[in-house]
Amino acid sequence: MAKAPVPMDQLVERLKAARAKQRLGGGEKRIEKQHAQGKMTARERISGLLDDGSFQEMSLFRKNRTVLFGMDKAEMPADGVVTGTGTVAGRPVHLASQDFTVMGGSAGEIHNTKVVEMMEGALSAGTPFIFINDSGGARIQEGIDSLSGYGKVFYANVLLSGVVPQISIIAGPCAGGAVYSPALTDWVIQTRKAHMFITGPQVIKQVTGEDVTQDVLGGADTHQAISGVNHFVADTDEQAILIAQKLLSFFPQNNDEMPPIVDTGAPVEYDPDIASIVPVDSKQGYDVKDVIRRVVDNGDFLEAQAGYARNIVVGFGRVNGRSVGVVANQCSVMAGVLDINSSDKGARFIRFCNAFNIPIVTFVDVPGYMPGVAQEHGGIIRHGAKMLFAYSACTVPLITIVLRKAYGGSYLAMSSRDLGADKVFAWPTAEVAVMGAEGAAAIVFKKEIDAADDPVAKREEMIDNYQEAFNTPFVAASRGLVDDIIDPGETRIKIANALELLDHKRKTRPAKKHGLMPV
């Protein structure tokens, strides 16, 4: 006699029980251990990131196909990675979150397949992709299949690049080949509990004899201040999630959309205090972030890579509700010169903004490119050219404010009119010239100075003459290289008006596969 069918309510109860078991990951003890280390679980991170009730999990019951080394008997809920979709501030995203409680979050064939499926879903739907990393690395028991899975992730990263925003949160270990996926994404947020490196301290000790700790080798502060690998450092998982949410608020969903316009409630009006921030004496320093905060809505500025190449400042803000990327020379650090690292940092940021239709506001106070044997041998020529390439390739609105110094090739590299800037405004303190008056006078008037009865006094006289003749914004304005010389208090108004005017900017480029950026 045939067995009676199982009633639907019992089937549903079995499903609920099966789901609950899978969602428990590695079990209560491993979850407790994760918490004891000050870390959230994979599912807790997703819950904190997404809007309440919006998470739709995919591939909960996927399993690995490996039978060697006892893997056929291993319990690996969701194969160590939680994947799905949800919303952040009402806007859809695809995401993956590695579960360290399941075999240390190790990545095998199915694990990586699940991640790639989310990436392909993001590409198809036109949504941002977020990958929360917390993994011991490749699942060695799966051999080459694990490596193949990594390769598929890297390939997908490149397909998504410039099409949808990609954010990596490094919330635990990320070592070996796994580090290249975050490096291929747009933004890397690393917690102080996390480490990133190709080879760990033990391997380095064995191969090179160097003793180094995990923190010094691949900690968040190392990658923020020295390597430039991460863009943001978070003290906790919760803070990393907040940074990701903040970042997403500035971005469009994909490269076919414009960034959202937000009603910030910030008035666009004359600012009587901004002028006092920048000293008239170009030898005196100041913090350019004070200027930026006076210009963006409510002083709300999200700086990226704040600890790396600090002579240039990059980040996001809004002007009259519109998202803008900000690039600014920081004259309080190395006089604001452009060097190898700052050129790389600035160019990459500019390229991201251009890819995702985010207008760029550039504040200029730059004395030149960094001189020195180390810089020349390190390739300042090709690295410095990245800034020229990045701005020249832009099709988004470019608005430039010359605060003080704008000398030589570095003037050109900081979004000059000749590189495609749409609107260029100069403060009365601006000095747009081939070089500073002191250096120029020593070359141009060398004979007069050497022949003078009082060379020192003559030199000062010639410096004043050169300053008056060339190092003022009026010469640049007379050549059409500056649209207007403005009262500093008008800066926010001018930028807001320019953004509105350029909202529908269109710029046609020559047909080609792609340009070749200096590397």
C-alpha positions in Angstrom: 0.0 0.0 0.0 1.4 3.4 -1.0 2.6 5.7 1.8 0.2 8.6 2.4 1.6 12.0 1.2 3.1 14.2 4.0 0.7 17.1 4.7 1.8 20.5 3.6 1.9 21.9 7.1 4.4 19.2 8.1 6.5 19.9 4.9 6.6 23.6 5.8 7.7 22.7 9.4 10.5 20.6 8.0 11.5 23.4 5.8 11.6 25.8 8.7 13.7 23.4 10.7 16.1 22.9 7.8 16.4 26.7 7.3 17.0 27.3 11.0 19.8 24.7 11.1 21.5 26.2 8.0 21.2 29.7 9.4 22.9 28.7 12.6 26.1 28.4 10.7 28.9 26.7 12.6 26.8 26.4 15.7 26.4 28.3 19.0 29.9 27.6 20.3 31.6 29.1 17.2 29.2 32.0 17.2 30.1 32.7 20.8 33.8 32.5 19.9 33.1 35.0 17.1 31.5 37.4 19.5 34.3 36.9 22.0 36.7 38.2 19.4 34.6 41.4 19.1 33.3 40.4 15.7 29.7 40.1 14.3 28.6 37.0 12.5 28.0 36.9 8.8 24.3 37.2 9.2 24.5 39.9 11.9 26.6 42.0 9.5 24.0 41.6 6.8 21.2 42.5 9.2 23.1 45.6 10.3 23.7 46.7 6.7 20.3 46.2 5.1 17.0 47.7 5.8 14.9 45.7 8.3 13.1 42.8 6.7 14.6 43.4 3.2 17.1 40.5 3.1 16.2 37.8 0.6 18.7 34.9 0.9 19.8 32.9 -2.1 21.3 29.4 -2.3 20.9 28.6 1.4 21.0 24.9 0.8 24.0 24.8 -1.7 26.6 22.2 -0.8 30.1 21.4 -2.0 30.7 18.4 -4.2 34.1 17.3 -2.8 34.3 13.8 -1.3 38.1 13.6 -0.5 39.6 14.2 2.9 36.2 13.6 4.6 34.6 16.5 3.0 31.6 14.4 2.0 30.7 14.1 5.7 31.6 17.7 6.7 28.8 20.0 7.9 29.1 23.3 6.1 25.9 25.3 6.2 25.5 27.5 3.1 29.0 26.4 2.2 30.4 29.2 4.4 29.0 32.2 2.7 25.7 33.9 3.0 24.4 35.5 -0.2 21.3 37.4 -1.3 19.7 40.7 -2.0 18.2 43.5 0.1 17.9 47.3 0.3 20.0 50.0 1.9 18.0 53.2 2.5 15.4 51.7 0.2 17.8 51.1 -2.7 18.5 47.5 -3.9 21.9 45.8 -3.5 23.4 42.4 -4.0 25.8 41.1 -1.4 27.8 38.2 0.0 29.1 37.7 3.6 31.6 35.1 4.5 30.8 33.0 7.5 33.9 32.4 9.6 32.0 30.0 11.9 31.8 27.5 9.0 35.3 26.0 8.3 36.8 29.5 9.0 34.9 30.9 6.1 37.2 29.1 3.7 36.4 29.5 0.0 35.8 26.5 -2.2 34.1 25.9 -5.5 30.5 26.3 -4.4 31.4 29.1 -2.0 32.9 31.1 -4.8 30.1 30.2 -7.2 27.6 31.7 -4.9 29.6 34.9 -4.7 29.9 35.1 -8.5 26.2 34.5 -8.9 25.5 37.6 -6.7 28.0 39.6 -8.7 26.3 38.5 -12.0 23.0 39.4 -10.5 24.3 42.9 -9.5 25.5 43.4 -13.1 22.2 42.3 -14.6 20.0 44.3 -12.2 22.3 47.3 -12.1 22.8 47.4 -8.3 25.8 47.9 -6.1 27.7 44.8 -4.9 29.0 44.5 -1.4 31.3 41.7 -0.3 32.0 41.2 3.4 35.3 39.3 3.8 36.0 37.1 6.8 37.8 34.0 5.6 40.8 31.8 6.3 41.5 31.6 2.6 41.2 28.9 0.0 39.7 25.6 1.0 42.8 23.4 0.5 40.7 20.2 0.6 39.1 21.2 -2.7 42.5 21.9 -4.4 42.4 23.5 -7.8 38.6 23.9 -7.8 39.1 26.4 -5.0 41.6 28.4 -7.0 39.4 28.2 -10.1 36.6 29.7 -7.9 38.8 32.6 -7.0 39.6 33.2 -10.6 35.9 33.5 -11.4 35.4 36.0 -8.6 38.3 38.2 -10.0 36.9 38.0 -13.5 33.5 39.1 -12.3 35.1 41.9 -10.3 36.5 43.3 -13.5 33.2 42.9 -15.4 31.4 44.9 -12.7 34.2 47.6 -12.6 32.8 50.9 -13.8 29.3 49.4 -14.2 28.1 49.1 -10.7 29.8 50.3 -7.4 31.7 47.6 -5.6 32.4 47.8 -1.8 34.5 45.4 0.1 34.3 45.2 3.9 37.3 43.4 5.4 36.0 42.2 8.8 38.4 39.3 9.5 41.3 37.5 7.9 41.8 38.0 4.1 45.0 36.4 2.9 46.7 34.9 -0.1 44.8 35.1 -3.4 41.7 36.3 -1.6 43.1 39.8 -1.2 42.9 40.5 -4.9 39.1 40.6 -5.0 39.0 43.6 -2.6 41.8 45.2 -4.5 39.7 45.0 -7.7 36.7 46.6 -6.1 36.1 50.4 -5.8 36.2 50.8 -2.0 37.9 48.8 0.8 36.7 49.3 4.4 38.9 47.4 6.9 38.2 46.9 10.6 41.0 46.9 13.2 40.2 43.2 13.9 41.1 42.4 10.2 44.3 41.6 8.4 45.2 41.6 4.7 48.4 40.1 3.2 49.6 37.9 0.4 51.9 35.9 2.6 51.6 35.8 6.4 54.3 36.5 9.1 55.3 32.8 9.3 56.0 32.5 5.6 57.9 35.8 5.5 60.0 34.6 8.5 60.8 31.4 6.7 61.6 33.0 3.3 63.2 36.3 4.2 64.1 36.0 7.9 62.0 39.1 8.7 60.1 39.1 12.0 56.8 40.9 11.7 53.4 40.9 13.5 50.1 40.5 11.7 49.1 44.1 12.7 52.4 45.6 11.3 52.3 43.5 8.2 48.6 43.8 7.2 46.6 45.6 9.8 44.1 48.3 9.0 46.5 51.2 10.1 49.3 49.8 8.0 47.1 49.6 4.9 45.7 53.1 5.6 49.0 54.9 6.2 51.6 53.0 4.3 50.3 50.8 1.5 47.1 52.7 0.6 45.3 49.4 0.1 42.2 50.3 2.2 40.2 53.5 1.9 38.5 53.6 5.3 39.4 52.2 8.7 36.7 51.1 11.2 37.1 50.3 14.8 34.3 47.8 14.8 32.1 45.9 12.4 29.2 48.2 13.2 31.3 51.3 12.2 32.4 49.6 8.9 28.7 49.0 8.1 27.9 52.7 8.7 30.7 53.8 6.4 29.4 51.5 3.7 25.9 52.9 4.1 27.2 56.4 3.9 29.3 55.7 0.8 26.3 54.2 -1.0 24.3 57.3 -0.3 26.5 59.4 -2.6 26.5 56.9 -5.5 24.1 56.1 -8.3 23.0 52.5 -8.5 25.0 52.0 -11.7 26.8 53.9 -14.5 23.6 54.6 -16.4 22.1 56.6 -13.5 22.8 59.9 -11.9 23.6 60.2 -8.2 20.5 60.8 -6.0 19.7 64.4 -5.1 19.0 64.8 -1.4 17.2 67.6 0.4 19.9 68.5 3.0 18.2 71.7 4.1 21.5 73.6 3.7 21.1 77.1 2.3 23.2 78.3 -0.6 24.3 81.8 0.5 27.3 84.1 0.9 29.8 82.9 3.5 31.6 85.8 5.2 34.0 83.5 7.1 35.5 81.2 4.5 38.1 83.8 3.4 39.7 83.9 6.9 40.7 80.2 6.6 43.3 80.7 3.8 46.2 83.0 4.7 47.2 85.6 2.1 50.8 84.7 2.6 51.3 81.7 0.4 54.1 80.4 2.7 51.6 79.9 5.6 49.8 76.6 5.9 46.2 75.9 6.6 43.9 72.8 6.6 42.1 72.7 3.2 39.4 70.5 4.8 38.2 73.6 6.7 37.5 75.1 3.3 35.8 72.0 2.0 33.5 71.8 5.0 32.4 75.5 4.4 31.5 74.6 0.9 29.7 71.2 1.2 26.2 70.9 2.7 26.1 71.1 6.5 29.9 70.6 6.6 29.3 66.9 5.8 32.4 65.6 4.1 33.4 61.9 3.9 37.1 61.8 3.3 38.6 58.7 1.7 42.2 57.4 2.4 42.6 60.0 5.0 45.9 58.6 6.3 47.5 57.9 2.9 49.3 60.5 0.7 47.9 63.2 3.0 49.2 66.0 0.7 46.1 65.5 -1.3 42.5 65.2 0.0 39.8 63.3 -1.7 36.2 62.4 -0.6 32.5 63.0 -1.1 30.1 65.7 -0.1 27.0 67.4 -1.4 26.4 70.9 -2.7 22.8 72.0 -2.7 21.8 68.3 -2.4 23.9 67.1 -5.3 26.7 64.5 -4.8 30.2 65.8 -5.6 33.6 64.3 -5.5 36.2 66.6 -4.0 39.9 66.7 -4.8 42.1 69.2 -3.0 45.8 70.0 -2.4 46.6 69.9 1.3 49.3 72.6 1.7 49.7 71.8 5.4 51.4 68.4 4.4 54.5 68.6 2.2 53.2 72.1 1.0 50.6 70.3 -1.0 53.0 69.0 -3.7 52.0 66.2 -6.1 54.1 63.2 -5.6 53.9 59.5 -6.6 51.4 58.4 -4.0 49.2 61.5 -4.1 49.0 61.2 -7.9 47.9 57.6 -7.7 45.4 58.4 -5.0 43.9 61.4 -6.8 43.8 59.7 -10.2 42.0 56.6 -9.0 39.4 58.8 -7.2 38.8 60.9 -10.3 38.3 57.8 -12.4 35.7 56.4 -10.0 33.7 59.7 -10.0 33.8 59.8 -13.8 32.6 56.2 -14.1 29.6 56.9 -11.9 28.6 60.4 -13.1 29.7 62.2 -10.0 30.8 65.8 -10.6 34.2 66.8 -9.4 35.1 69.9 -7.5 38.8 70.6 -7.3 40.5 73.0 -4.9 43.9 74.1 -6.1 46.9 75.2 -4.0 49.8 73.4 -5.5 53.5 74.5 -5.8 54.6 71.7 -8.2 55.5 68.1 -8.5 57.8 66.7 -5.7 61.5 67.0 -6.6 64.1 64.5 -5.6 66.1 61.5 -6.8 63.7 59.0 -5.1 60.7 60.5 -6.8 62.3 60.5 -10.2 63.6 57.0 -9.8 60.3 55.9 -8.4 58.5 57.0 -11.6 57.0 60.4 -10.8 56.8 61.0 -14.5 54.4 58.1 -15.2 52.6 58.4 -11.8 52.2 62.1 -12.2 50.8 61.6 -15.7 47.9 59.6 -14.1 46.4 62.9 -12.9 46.7 64.4 -16.3 45.1 61.3 -17.9 42.3 61.0 -15.3 41.1 64.6 -15.6 41.5 64.7 -19.4 39.4 61.5 -19.7 36.5 63.0 -17.6 33.1 63.6 -19.1 31.5 64.6 -15.8 31.2 68.3 -14.8 34.5 69.6 -13.6 34.6 72.7 -11.4 37.9 74.2 -10.2 38.6 76.7 -7.5 42.1 78.1 -7.4 42.8 79.2 -3.8 46.4 80.2 -4.0 49.4 78.6 -5.8 48.9 76.9 -9.2 52.3 76.5 -10.6 53.7 74.7 -13.6 52.7 71.2 -14.6 51.0 70.6 -11.3 48.6 73.5 -12.2 47.7 71.7 -15.4 47.2 68.4 -13.5 44.8 69.9 -11.0 41.8 70.2 -13.4 42.9 73.2 -15.4 40.9 74.6 -18.2 43.2 73.0 -20.7 42.5 69.6 -19.3 38.7 70.0 -19.7 37.5 71.9 -16.6 34.1 73.4 -17.3 34.2 76.2 -14.8 37.4 77.7 -13.3 37.1 80.3 -10.5 40.0 82.0 -8.7 40.2 83.7 -5.4 42.1 87.0 -5.3 44.9 85.2 -3.6 45.4 82.9 -6.6 48.8 82.7 -8.3 48.6 81.0 -11.7 52.0 80.9 -13.2 54.8 78.7 -14.5 56.6 78.9 -11.2 56.8 81.0 -8.0 57.9 84.6 -8.2 61.1 84.0 -6.2 62.3 81.2 -8.5 61.2 82.9 -11.7 62.8 86.3 -10.8 66.1 84.6 -10.1 66.1 83.1 -13.6 64.5 85.9 -15.7 66.3 88.8 -14.0 69.6 87.1 -13.2 71.8 89.6 -15.1 70.1 92.6 -13.5 70.4 91.1 -10.0 74.1 90.2 -10.5 75.0 93.6 -11.9 73.2 95.6 -9.1 75.1 97.5 -6.4 72.7 95.8 -3.9 71.8 92.4 -5.3 69.6 91.5 -2.4 67.5 94.6 -2.7 67.4 94.2 -6.5 66.3 90.6 -6.2 63.4 91.7 -3.9 62.4 94.4 -6.4 62.4 91.9 -9.3 60.4 89.4 -7.3 57.8 92.1 -6.6 57.7 93.1 -10.3 57.3 89.5 -11.5 54.6 88.9 -8.9 52.7 91.9 -10.0 53.1 91.1 -13.7 52.4 87.3 -13.8 51.6 85.7 -10.4 48.1 87.1 -10.2 44.7 85.6 -11.3 44.2 88.5 -13.6 46.7 87.3 -16.2 45.0 83.9 -16.3 41.6 85.5 -16.5 42.7 87.7 -19.4 43.7 84.6 -21.3 40.4 82.9 -20.6 42.0 80.2 -18.4 39.9 81.5 -15.4 36.2 82.2 -15.9 36.0 84.6 -13.0 37.9 86.0 -10.0 35.5 85.7 -7.1 35.0 86.9 -3.6 35.8 83.8 -1.5 32.4 84.2 0.2 30.8 83.4 -3.1 32.5 80.0 -3.5 29.6 77.8 -2.5 27.1 79.9 -4.6 29.3 79.6 -7.7 29.7 75.9 -7.3 26.0 75.3 -6.7 25.1 77.4 -9.8 27.7 75.6 -11.9 26.4 72.1 -10.9 22.9 73.1 -11.8 24.0 74.5 -15.2 26.1 71.4 -16.0 23.5 68.9 -14.8 22.9 67.6 -18.3 26.5 68.0 -19.6 27.3 65.8 -22.6 30.8 65.3 -24.0 31.5 63.0 -26.9 34.7 61.1 -27.0 36.5 59.5 -30.0 35.4 55.9 -30.6 38.0 53.5 -29.2 38.2 50.4 -27.0 39.8 52.3 -24.2 42.7 54.6 -23.5 46.0 53.4 -22.0 46.5 55.0 -18.6 50.1 55.4 -17.4 50.9 52.6 -14.8 
